[in-house]
Amino acid sequence: MLATIRSFVPCLVMILSWQLLLQGRLHAAPLTFEQAVELAWKIDPVRLNLLTNRQSANARAKAADSLFPGGPVVTGDYYSDHFVGSRQGYATWQGGLSVPLWLPGQSEATVRVAEAESATVHERLDVEHMSLSVRLLDATGAVVVARRKQESARRLLNAIKQIAGSVADMVKSGEAPSTDKDAIEAELANAKSELDVAIEQTSVTLASLVEILGRTDAPNISSFDAAALRKAKLDPARLDPDNDPRVRAAHMAVMAAREGMHLAQKSFMPNPQIGVAAIRDIQFGSPWDTRTGVTLTLPLPSDAQNVPLLAEARNKLSAAESEESLARRMVRVELTQVSARLKAATATLTNAKTSVDALNRRAADFEKAWKAKETSLIETLRAYQGAYAAMLTHDQAETAWHVAIARVFIASGHLQ
């Protein structure tokens, strides 16, 4: 019976040693991360709102390129002495049609404002696309870690169940002390709890992924590795903030505010109006019963209108410039964090691989000592538990490494 137990214990070492090779095959997803981003982009609600905003901005740009700043104005007047009781037969009809005129340079400035607003909305679409990519990447990494933990916990539980059955038979036959049975039962309970926690974590992370992607299969992020960085010629320490859509969007907002300032300067007075008018006199004996002419309405400039208009445009420009400065600072800090995170993830993964190898060798040594009756079953199980914990740490480190490299691709604009 002791030989039977010893035949099951090496299974743990084999499971923990070969798990690194099996995980990539078991979780190889046919869906690439680029494809997943496009799928998530199609169902992103923010994208639909921004597309509507862009269509509205384009419509405003097209409408601004018109002959007149506003629609025509129709006027009509009727005068008669009937209403005052004189009844001398006096009556006059008068009507006119006028259109507003652009002030010098106002039409071109209006078109440039609308075009700048449209370009700003376009950059905001790129900002949302980048933000969606980051959210999808984080959700994918969480799902991958949770699924690997669940798989490792299930493998460990199955192996411990086999050992527990053999230990129970040995204790029953008197070949092993009852303390071994208590130890293996405690280990079995811990393994079941570990699996339950892993299943719950998988469900939670998967729900977050489904909300973003609309499907349950996590995209494959294992293609983001050191070779991919070399192929793309990306240096994480030299990422350019100007490539970030948030900086571009903030800069376009400044350009739009400057065009708005220019438009405010060109709108120094209300728009003048020019038109035609006709007068019809129908009183008895009038020698000029019908007259036509040209009308011109010319409002004069006023500080009551110009000062608030310029002040509002100046405030918008100042706020946009401040937002651009803050955006550049934020992006520079974030790019530094991306580079540092990749460096730390690379070092952590290297250390995790070393730890896994060392603890697997330690577990194998304890197995040999247990076979030679030089150590107890409890110490051997502790060694295997340490190897299992090291494997979980390695899974997290490996996933974090792939995520950090993918984040470099997103920050550099390669996934836009």
C-alpha positions as CSV (number, residue, x, y, z in Angstrom):
1,M,0.0,0.0,0.0
2,L,2.9,2.4,0.7
3,A,4.2,1.8,-2.8
4,T,0.8,2.8,-4.1
5,I,0.9,6.1,-2.3
6,R,4.4,6.7,-3.6
7,S,3.3,6.1,-7.1
8,F,0.7,8.9,-6.8
9,V,3.1,11.5,-5.3
10,P,5.3,12.0,-8.5
11,C,2.1,12.9,-10.3
12,L,2.2,16.3,-8.5
13,V,5.7,17.0,-9.6
14,M,4.9,16.1,-13.2
15,I,1.7,18.2,-13.2
16,L,3.5,21.2,-11.8
17,S,6.5,20.8,-14.0
18,W,4.7,20.4,-17.3
19,Q,1.9,22.9,-16.6
20,L,3.9,25.8,-18.2
21,L,4.0,23.9,-21.5
22,L,0.3,22.8,-21.4
23,Q,-1.2,26.2,-20.5
24,G,-0.4,27.8,-23.8
25,R,-2.0,25.0,-25.7
26,L,-5.1,24.7,-23.5
27,H,-5.8,28.4,-23.6
28,A,-4.8,29.2,-27.2
29,A,-7.6,31.5,-28.4
30,P,-8.4,31.8,-32.1
31,L,-9.5,35.4,-31.5
32,T,-6.6,37.8,-31.8
33,F,-6.5,40.9,-29.6
34,E,-6.7,43.2,-32.7
35,Q,-9.9,41.3,-33.8
36,A,-11.3,41.6,-30.3
37,V,-10.7,45.3,-30.2
38,E,-12.7,45.8,-33.4
39,L,-15.5,43.6,-32.1
40,A,-15.7,45.6,-28.9
41,W,-15.5,48.9,-30.9
42,K,-18.6,48.0,-32.9
43,I,-20.7,47.7,-29.8
44,D,-19.1,50.5,-27.8
45,P,-21.9,52.9,-26.8
46,V,-19.5,55.9,-26.5
47,R,-18.5,55.3,-30.1
48,L,-22.1,55.7,-31.3
49,N,-22.5,59.0,-29.4
50,L,-19.2,60.4,-30.8
51,L,-20.2,59.4,-34.3
52,T,-23.4,61.4,-33.9
53,N,-21.3,64.3,-32.7
54,R,-19.0,64.1,-35.6
55,Q,-21.9,64.0,-38.1
56,S,-23.3,67.1,-36.4
57,A,-20.0,68.9,-36.6
58,N,-19.6,68.1,-40.3
59,A,-23.1,69.4,-40.9
60,R,-22.3,72.6,-39.1
61,A,-19.1,73.0,-41.2
62,K,-21.1,72.5,-44.4
63,A,-23.8,74.9,-43.3
64,A,-21.2,77.5,-42.4
65,D,-20.0,77.6,-46.0
66,S,-23.1,79.4,-47.2
67,L,-23.7,82.7,-49.0
68,F,-25.4,84.4,-46.0
69,P,-24.9,84.0,-42.2
70,G,-28.7,83.6,-41.8
71,G,-32.0,83.2,-43.5
72,P,-33.8,86.0,-45.4
73,V,-36.1,88.4,-43.6
74,V,-39.6,89.3,-44.9
75,T,-41.3,92.4,-43.6
76,G,-44.8,93.8,-44.3
77,D,-46.7,96.9,-43.3
78,Y,-50.2,98.2,-43.8
79,Y,-51.4,101.7,-43.1
80,S,-55.0,103.0,-43.3
81,D,-57.1,105.9,-41.9
82,H,-60.0,103.6,-41.3
83,F,-58.8,102.6,-37.9
84,V,-58.8,106.3,-36.7
85,G,-62.2,107.1,-38.1
86,S,-61.2,109.7,-40.7
87,R,-62.2,107.5,-43.6
88,Q,-60.5,109.7,-46.3
89,G,-59.6,106.6,-48.3
90,Y,-55.9,106.5,-47.3
91,A,-54.3,103.1,-47.4
92,T,-50.7,102.0,-48.0
93,W,-49.2,98.5,-48.4
94,Q,-45.5,98.1,-47.9
95,G,-43.3,94.9,-48.0
96,G,-39.6,94.0,-48.2
97,L,-37.2,91.1,-48.5
98,S,-33.7,91.4,-47.0
99,V,-30.8,89.0,-46.3
100,P,-28.0,89.3,-43.7
101,L,-24.4,89.9,-44.9
102,W,-21.2,88.4,-43.6
103,L,-18.8,90.8,-42.0
104,P,-15.3,90.9,-43.5
105,G,-13.6,87.6,-42.8
106,Q,-16.5,86.2,-40.7
107,S,-17.5,83.5,-43.2
108,E,-14.1,82.0,-43.5
109,A,-13.6,82.1,-39.7
110,T,-17.0,80.4,-39.2
111,V,-16.1,77.6,-41.5
112,R,-12.7,77.1,-39.8
113,V,-14.4,76.9,-36.4
114,A,-16.8,74.2,-37.6
115,E,-14.0,72.2,-39.3
116,A,-11.8,72.4,-36.2
117,E,-14.7,71.1,-34.1
118,S,-15.2,68.2,-36.5
119,A,-11.5,67.4,-36.3
120,T,-11.7,67.5,-32.5
121,V,-14.5,65.0,-32.4
122,H,-12.5,62.7,-34.8
123,E,-9.6,62.8,-32.3
124,R,-12.0,62.0,-29.5
125,L,-13.0,58.9,-31.4
126,D,-9.3,57.8,-31.3
127,V,-9.2,58.6,-27.6
128,E,-12.2,56.3,-26.9
129,H,-10.7,53.6,-29.2
130,M,-7.5,53.7,-27.1
131,S,-9.4,53.7,-23.8
132,L,-11.5,50.7,-25.0
133,S,-8.3,48.8,-26.0
134,V,-6.9,49.4,-22.5
135,R,-10.1,48.3,-20.8
136,L,-10.3,45.2,-23.0
137,L,-6.6,44.4,-22.3
138,D,-7.1,44.6,-18.5
139,A,-10.2,42.5,-18.6
140,T,-8.5,39.9,-20.8
141,G,-5.5,39.7,-18.5
142,A,-7.8,39.1,-15.5
143,V,-9.7,36.3,-17.2
144,V,-6.5,34.6,-18.3
145,V,-5.1,34.7,-14.7
146,A,-8.4,33.4,-13.3
147,R,-8.7,30.6,-15.7
148,R,-5.1,29.4,-15.2
149,K,-5.7,29.5,-11.4
150,Q,-8.8,27.5,-11.7
151,E,-7.1,24.9,-13.9
152,S,-4.2,24.6,-11.6
153,A,-6.4,24.3,-8.5
154,R,-8.5,21.5,-10.2
155,R,-5.3,19.6,-11.1
156,L,-4.0,19.9,-7.6
157,L,-7.3,18.8,-6.2
158,N,-7.5,15.7,-8.3
159,A,-4.0,14.7,-7.4
160,I,-4.6,15.1,-3.7
161,K,-7.8,13.1,-3.9
162,Q,-5.9,10.2,-5.3
163,I,-3.3,10.4,-2.4
164,A,-6.1,10.8,0.1
165,G,-7.7,7.6,-0.9
166,S,-4.5,5.7,-0.5
167,V,-3.6,7.3,2.8
168,A,-7.1,6.3,4.1
169,D,-6.5,2.7,3.2
170,M,-3.0,2.8,4.9
171,V,-4.4,4.3,8.1
172,K,-7.1,1.7,8.1
173,S,-4.6,-1.2,7.8
174,G,-2.3,0.3,10.4
175,E,0.5,1.1,8.0
176,A,0.3,4.8,8.6
177,P,-0.6,7.0,11.7
178,S,-3.9,8.7,11.9
179,T,-2.2,12.1,11.7
180,D,-1.4,11.4,8.1
181,K,-5.1,11.0,7.4
182,D,-5.9,14.3,9.2
183,A,-3.2,16.0,7.3
184,I,-4.4,14.8,3.9
185,E,-8.0,15.7,4.7
186,A,-7.0,19.2,5.7
187,E,-5.0,19.5,2.5
188,L,-8.0,18.2,0.5
189,A,-10.3,20.8,2.1
190,N,-7.9,23.6,1.4
191,A,-7.6,22.4,-2.3
192,K,-11.4,22.4,-2.6
193,S,-11.6,26.0,-1.2
194,E,-8.9,27.1,-3.5
195,L,-10.9,25.7,-6.5
196,D,-14.1,27.3,-5.3
197,V,-12.4,30.7,-5.0
198,A,-10.8,30.3,-8.5
199,I,-14.2,29.4,-10.0
200,E,-15.8,32.5,-8.5
201,Q,-12.9,34.7,-9.7
202,T,-13.3,33.3,-13.2
203,S,-17.0,34.1,-13.3
204,V,-16.5,37.7,-12.1
205,T,-13.7,38.5,-14.5
206,L,-15.5,36.8,-17.4
207,A,-18.6,38.9,-16.7
208,S,-16.5,42.1,-17.1
209,L,-15.0,40.8,-20.3
210,V,-18.4,40.0,-21.8
211,E,-19.7,43.5,-21.0
212,I,-16.8,44.9,-23.1
213,L,-16.4,42.3,-25.8
214,G,-19.9,40.7,-26.1
215,R,-18.6,37.2,-26.0
216,T,-16.9,34.8,-23.6
217,D,-13.8,33.7,-25.4
218,A,-10.8,35.8,-24.3
219,P,-8.5,37.1,-27.0
220,N,-5.0,35.7,-27.3
221,I,-2.4,38.1,-25.9
222,S,0.5,35.6,-25.9
223,S,1.6,37.1,-29.2
224,F,2.7,40.2,-27.4
225,D,6.2,39.2,-26.4
226,A,9.8,40.4,-26.8
227,A,10.0,39.2,-30.4
228,A,6.9,41.4,-31.2
229,L,8.6,44.4,-29.7
230,R,11.7,43.9,-31.8
231,K,9.7,43.3,-34.9
232,A,7.7,46.5,-34.4
233,K,11.0,48.4,-33.5
234,L,9.4,49.7,-30.3
235,D,11.5,51.2,-27.5
236,P,9.3,51.5,-24.4
237,A,11.7,54.1,-23.0
238,R,11.2,56.4,-26.0
239,L,7.5,56.6,-26.6
240,D,6.4,59.9,-28.0
241,P,3.5,61.7,-26.2
242,D,2.5,63.4,-29.5
243,N,1.4,60.0,-30.8
244,D,-1.1,59.7,-28.0
245,P,-4.7,60.5,-29.1
246,R,-5.4,62.3,-25.8
247,V,-2.7,64.8,-26.6
248,R,-3.9,65.2,-30.2
249,A,-7.5,65.7,-29.1
250,A,-6.4,68.3,-26.5
251,H,-4.3,70.1,-29.2
252,M,-7.3,70.1,-31.6
253,A,-9.4,71.6,-28.9
254,V,-6.9,74.4,-28.6
255,M,-7.0,75.0,-32.4
256,A,-10.8,75.1,-32.3
257,A,-10.7,77.6,-29.4
258,R,-8.2,79.8,-31.4
259,E,-10.5,79.7,-34.4
260,G,-13.4,80.7,-32.1
261,M,-11.3,83.6,-30.8
262,H,-10.7,84.7,-34.4
263,L,-14.4,84.4,-35.2
264,A,-15.2,86.5,-32.1
265,Q,-12.9,89.2,-33.4
266,K,-14.5,89.2,-36.8
267,S,-18.0,89.4,-35.3
268,F,-17.4,92.9,-34.0
269,M,-20.9,94.0,-34.8
270,P,-24.3,92.5,-35.7
271,N,-24.6,91.4,-39.3
272,P,-25.9,94.2,-41.7
273,Q,-28.9,93.5,-43.9
274,I,-29.6,94.4,-47.5
275,G,-32.8,93.9,-49.4
276,V,-35.5,95.3,-51.7
277,A,-38.8,96.9,-50.7
278,A,-42.1,98.0,-52.4
279,I,-44.7,100.5,-51.4
280,R,-48.3,100.6,-52.8
281,D,-50.4,103.7,-52.1
282,I,-54.1,103.3,-53.1
283,Q,-55.6,106.6,-51.9
284,F,-57.5,108.7,-54.4
285,G,-55.5,110.9,-56.7
286,S,-52.1,109.8,-55.6
287,P,-49.5,110.5,-58.3
288,W,-47.0,107.9,-56.9
289,D,-49.2,104.9,-56.3
290,T,-46.3,102.3,-56.5
291,R,-42.6,102.7,-55.5
292,T,-39.7,100.2,-55.2
293,G,-36.3,100.6,-53.6
294,V,-33.3,99.1,-51.9
295,T,-33.0,98.9,-48.1
296,L,-29.8,98.7,-46.0
297,T,-29.8,98.0,-42.2
298,L,-26.4,98.6,-40.6
299,P,-26.2,98.0,-36.8
300,L,-23.3,99.8,-35.1
301,P,-20.7,98.1,-32.9
302,S,-21.2,98.1,-29.2
303,D,-19.0,97.1,-26.3
304,A,-22.0,95.6,-24.6
305,Q,-21.9,92.9,-27.3
306,N,-18.2,92.7,-28.1
307,V,-16.6,92.6,-24.7
308,P,-18.6,89.6,-23.4
309,L,-18.2,87.8,-26.7
310,L,-14.4,88.3,-26.7
311,A,-14.1,87.5,-23.0
312,E,-16.0,84.2,-23.5
313,A,-13.8,83.2,-26.4
314,R,-10.6,84.1,-24.5
315,N,-11.8,82.0,-21.5
316,K,-12.4,79.0,-23.8
317,L,-8.9,79.4,-25.3
318,S,-7.3,79.6,-21.9
319,A,-9.1,76.6,-20.6
320,A,-8.2,74.6,-23.8
321,E,-4.5,75.5,-23.5
322,S,-4.6,74.5,-19.8
323,E,-6.2,71.1,-20.7
324,E,-3.5,70.5,-23.4
325,S,-0.7,71.1,-20.9
326,L,-2.3,68.8,-18.3
327,A,-2.9,66.2,-21.0
328,R,0.8,66.2,-22.0
329,R,1.9,65.9,-18.4
330,M,-0.5,63.1,-17.7
331,V,0.6,61.2,-20.9
332,R,4.3,61.7,-20.1
333,V,3.8,60.3,-16.7
334,E,1.7,57.4,-18.0
335,L,4.3,56.5,-20.7
336,T,7.0,56.4,-18.0
337,Q,4.8,54.1,-16.0
338,V,4.2,51.9,-19.0
339,S,8.0,51.5,-19.6
340,A,8.6,50.9,-15.9
341,R,5.8,48.4,-15.7
342,L,7.3,46.4,-18.6
343,K,10.7,46.4,-17.0
344,A,9.3,45.3,-13.7
345,A,7.2,42.6,-15.3
346,T,10.2,41.2,-17.2
347,A,12.2,41.0,-14.0
348,T,9.3,39.5,-12.0
349,L,8.7,36.8,-14.7
350,T,12.4,35.9,-14.7
351,N,12.3,35.5,-10.9
352,A,9.1,33.6,-11.0
353,K,10.6,31.1,-13.5
354,T,13.6,30.6,-11.2
355,S,11.3,30.1,-8.2
356,V,9.1,27.5,-10.0
357,D,12.2,25.5,-11.0
358,A,13.7,25.7,-7.5
359,L,10.4,24.7,-5.7
360,N,9.7,21.9,-8.1
361,R,13.2,20.5,-7.4
362,R,12.6,21.0,-3.7
363,A,9.3,19.0,-4.0
364,A,11.1,16.2,-5.8
365,D,13.7,16.1,-3.1
366,F,11.1,15.9,-0.4
367,E,9.4,13.1,-2.4
368,K,12.7,11.1,-2.4
369,A,13.2,11.7,1.3
370,W,9.6,10.6,2.1
371,K,10.2,7.4,0.1
372,A,13.3,6.8,2.2
373,K,11.2,7.5,5.4
374,E,13.5,10.5,6.1
375,T,10.6,13.0,6.3
376,S,6.9,13.0,6.9
377,L,4.0,13.2,4.5
378,I,3.1,16.6,5.9
379,E,6.4,18.1,5.0
380,T,6.1,16.6,1.5
381,L,2.7,18.0,1.0
382,R,3.9,21.5,2.1
383,A,6.6,21.3,-0.5
384,Y,4.1,20.6,-3.2
385,Q,1.9,23.4,-1.9
386,G,4.8,25.7,-2.2
387,A,5.4,24.6,-5.7
388,Y,1.8,25.2,-6.5
389,A,1.9,28.7,-5.1
390,A,5.0,29.4,-7.1
391,M,3.2,28.3,-10.2
392,L,0.3,30.7,-9.5
393,T,2.8,33.5,-9.1
394,H,4.4,32.6,-12.4
395,D,1.0,32.6,-14.1
396,Q,0.3,36.1,-12.9
397,A,3.8,37.3,-13.8
398,E,3.6,35.8,-17.3
399,T,0.2,37.4,-18.0
400,A,1.3,40.7,-16.6
401,W,4.3,40.6,-18.9
402,H,2.2,40.0,-22.0
403,V,-0.2,42.8,-20.8
404,A,2.7,45.2,-20.3
405,I,4.0,44.6,-23.8
406,A,0.5,45.0,-25.3
407,R,0.2,48.2,-23.4
408,V,3.3,49.5,-25.1
409,F,1.8,48.7,-28.5
410,I,-1.4,50.7,-27.5
411,A,0.6,53.6,-26.1
412,S,2.7,53.8,-29.3
413,G,-0.4,53.9,-31.5
414,H,0.2,50.5,-33.2
415,L,-3.3,49.2,-32.2
416,Q,-5.2,52.4,-33.2
